[in-house]
Amino acid sequence: MGKEENPKLPKSVLRHLEPNEDVLFSIRKKISMEKPKWLLVTNRRIIYLDEKVLGRYDLKALPYQKLEQVTVKLGIMSSEFIIEGEENITLKLGWMNKEEARKAINAIKDALNAIAVEPVSIEVNKKLTSETWVLKKPKEFITRTMPAYQPAQPVVKEEKEDPMEQLKKLKELYDMGVISQEEYEEKRKRLLEQI
């Protein structure tokens, strides 16, 4: 899904996009005589825009680091799309139809999976007349785009650290999710050659 598939984005959204922020998915909904409402999924955050008359608008943005859960309740007549984040941020969007809600939650899942080290999953609870989809972000959300905290390295090392100690530290970094499995295996092989 590239930018070319999106309907023409309003200037109010374009004004708020950060450098290198791409809109991956957007839904525009016009309800009767009101100005359109938008839900945009970017590679960095979820943006909700409620356009008003005379160029006014309400814009709420929730970065993925602060996202906690996305719930979609699909009923026979309507759907409710709830985005919950830290600091009591809650967006309830009751204007999406079932298909839009499904596409939106999958777009959010794909965007999170593109940057998260741990895969994000969606739980589906299907009943006779309703469906509930819940996307929960992993507790330890570490992204590939933001460098993880790394302690400052001493400039001069007096003596070489024991390879066994280095192996232990490497395993800790891997268990914490700071390094990928490929990095872990590569560094582990190098350390084993030193023993």
PEJOSUL-V909743 format. One record per residue. N is the residue number from 1. RES is the residue in one small letter. OMEGA is omega in whole degrees, -180 to 180 (none if undefined). NEAR is the number of other ideal C-beta (glycine too) atoms within 12 Angstrom. Layout:
n=N res=RES omega=OMEGA near=NEAR
n=N res=RES omega=OMEGA near=NEAR
//
This chain:
n=1 res=m omega=179 near=22
n=2 res=g omega=180 near=11
n=3 res=k omega=-175 near=20
n=4 res=e omega=180 near=12
n=5 res=e omega=-176 near=16
n=6 res=n omega=172 near=25
n=7 res=p omega=-178 near=19
n=8 res=k omega=-176 near=15
n=9 res=l omega=180 near=28
n=10 res=p omega=-180 near=27
n=11 res=k omega=-179 near=14
n=12 res=s omega=178 near=24
n=13 res=v omega=-178 near=33
n=14 res=l omega=-180 near=21
n=15 res=r omega=-175 near=15
n=16 res=h omega=180 near=25
n=17 res=l omega=180 near=27
n=18 res=e omega=175 near=17
n=19 res=p omega=-179 near=8
n=20 res=n omega=175 near=10
n=21 res=e omega=-178 near=26
n=22 res=d omega=175 near=24
n=23 res=v omega=-177 near=36
n=24 res=l omega=-174 near=35
n=25 res=f omega=176 near=33
n=26 res=s omega=174 near=35
n=27 res=i omega=177 near=37
n=28 res=r omega=-179 near=27
n=29 res=k omega=176 near=27
n=30 res=k omega=-179 near=15
n=31 res=i omega=-178 near=16
n=32 res=s omega=-174 near=9
n=33 res=m omega=-178 near=7
n=34 res=e omega=172 near=14
n=35 res=k omega=-176 near=22
n=36 res=p omega=171 near=28
n=37 res=k omega=-177 near=33
n=38 res=w omega=166 near=40
n=39 res=l omega=-178 near=44
n=40 res=l omega=176 near=42
n=41 res=v omega=179 near=39
n=42 res=t omega=178 near=37
n=43 res=n omega=-180 near=32
n=44 res=r omega=-173 near=30
n=45 res=r omega=174 near=36
n=46 res=i omega=-179 near=46
n=47 res=i omega=175 near=40
n=48 res=y omega=-179 near=38
n=49 res=l omega=176 near=34
n=50 res=d omega=-179 near=27
n=51 res=e omega=179 near=25
n=52 res=k omega=178 near=16
n=53 res=v omega=178 near=11
n=54 res=l omega=175 near=7
n=55 res=g omega=179 near=11
n=56 res=r omega=178 near=12
n=57 res=y omega=171 near=24
n=58 res=d omega=179 near=17
n=59 res=l omega=176 near=27
n=60 res=k omega=180 near=27
n=61 res=a omega=-180 near=30
n=62 res=l omega=178 near=34
n=63 res=p omega=-177 near=29
n=64 res=y omega=179 near=39
n=65 res=q omega=-178 near=23
n=66 res=k omega=179 near=22
n=67 res=l omega=178 near=37
n=68 res=e omega=-175 near=29
n=69 res=q omega=173 near=32
n=70 res=v omega=-180 near=41
n=71 res=t omega=175 near=31
n=72 res=v omega=177 near=40
n=73 res=k omega=-177 near=30
n=74 res=l omega=177 near=30
n=75 res=g omega=180 near=19
n=76 res=i omega=-174 near=13
n=77 res=m omega=-174 near=12
n=78 res=s omega=176 near=20
n=79 res=s omega=177 near=31
n=80 res=e omega=-177 near=27
n=81 res=f omega=-175 near=40
n=82 res=i omega=178 near=31
n=83 res=i omega=-179 near=38
n=84 res=e omega=179 near=23
n=85 res=g omega=178 near=26
n=86 res=e omega=177 near=17
n=87 res=e omega=178 near=13
n=88 res=n omega=177 near=10
n=89 res=i omega=176 near=21
n=90 res=t omega=175 near=22
n=91 res=l omega=176 near=35
n=92 res=k omega=-179 near=22
n=93 res=l omega=-178 near=33
n=94 res=g omega=-173 near=22
n=95 res=w omega=-179 near=26
n=96 res=m omega=173 near=32
n=97 res=n omega=-174 near=23
n=98 res=k omega=-176 near=22
n=99 res=e omega=179 near=14
n=100 res=e omega=-179 near=28
n=101 res=a omega=178 near=35
n=102 res=r omega=-179 near=26
n=103 res=k omega=-178 near=26
n=104 res=a omega=-178 near=42
n=105 res=i omega=177 near=44
n=106 res=n omega=177 near=26
n=107 res=a omega=178 near=34
n=108 res=i omega=178 near=44
n=109 res=k omega=-180 near=33
n=110 res=d omega=180 near=24
n=111 res=a omega=178 near=36
n=112 res=l omega=-180 near=41
n=113 res=n omega=179 near=25
n=114 res=a omega=-178 near=24
n=115 res=i omega=-176 near=29
n=116 res=a omega=176 near=29
n=117 res=v omega=177 near=28
n=118 res=e omega=179 near=21
n=119 res=p omega=-180 near=17
n=120 res=v omega=-179 near=31
n=121 res=s omega=177 near=20
n=122 res=i omega=174 near=28
n=123 res=e omega=179 near=18
n=124 res=v omega=177 near=20
n=125 res=n omega=-175 near=15
n=126 res=k omega=177 near=12
n=127 res=k omega=-177 near=12
n=128 res=l omega=-177 near=8
n=129 res=t omega=-179 near=12
n=130 res=s omega=178 near=19
n=131 res=e omega=174 near=24
n=132 res=t omega=177 near=25
n=133 res=w omega=179 near=31
n=134 res=v omega=175 near=26
n=135 res=l omega=178 near=38
n=136 res=k omega=178 near=24
n=137 res=k omega=178 near=36
n=138 res=p omega=-180 near=22
n=139 res=k omega=179 near=12
n=140 res=e omega=-177 near=15
n=141 res=f omega=179 near=28
n=142 res=i omega=-177 near=27
n=143 res=t omega=177 near=28
n=144 res=r omega=-175 near=21
n=145 res=t omega=-180 near=21
n=146 res=m omega=-179 near=17
n=147 res=p omega=178 near=10
n=148 res=a omega=180 near=20
n=149 res=y omega=175 near=11
n=150 res=q omega=-179 near=12
n=151 res=p omega=180 near=9
n=152 res=a omega=-180 near=6
n=153 res=q omega=177 near=8
n=154 res=p omega=-176 near=9
n=155 res=v omega=-179 near=6
n=156 res=v omega=176 near=6
n=157 res=k omega=-178 near=9
n=158 res=e omega=-178 near=7
n=159 res=e omega=-179 near=8
n=160 res=k omega=-179 near=10
n=161 res=e omega=179 near=17
n=162 res=d omega=-180 near=13
n=163 res=p omega=179 near=19
n=164 res=m omega=177 near=15
n=165 res=e omega=180 near=16
n=166 res=q omega=178 near=22
n=167 res=l omega=179 near=23
n=168 res=k omega=-179 near=16
n=169 res=k omega=179 near=23
n=170 res=l omega=179 near=27
n=171 res=k omega=178 near=20
n=172 res=e omega=179 near=15
n=173 res=l omega=180 near=24
n=174 res=y omega=-180 near=24
n=175 res=d omega=179 near=15
n=176 res=m omega=179 near=19
n=177 res=g omega=-179 near=23
n=178 res=v omega=178 near=26
n=179 res=i omega=-178 near=25
n=180 res=s omega=-180 near=18
n=181 res=q omega=180 near=18
n=182 res=e omega=179 near=12
n=183 res=e omega=-179 near=19
n=184 res=y omega=-178 near=24
n=185 res=e omega=-178 near=16
n=186 res=e omega=-179 near=16
n=187 res=k omega=180 near=24
n=188 res=r omega=180 near=25
n=189 res=k omega=180 near=16
n=190 res=r omega=-180 near=16
n=191 res=l omega=179 near=23
n=192 res=l omega=177 near=15
n=193 res=e omega=-179 near=12
n=194 res=q omega=-176 near=16
n=195 res=i omega=none near=13
//
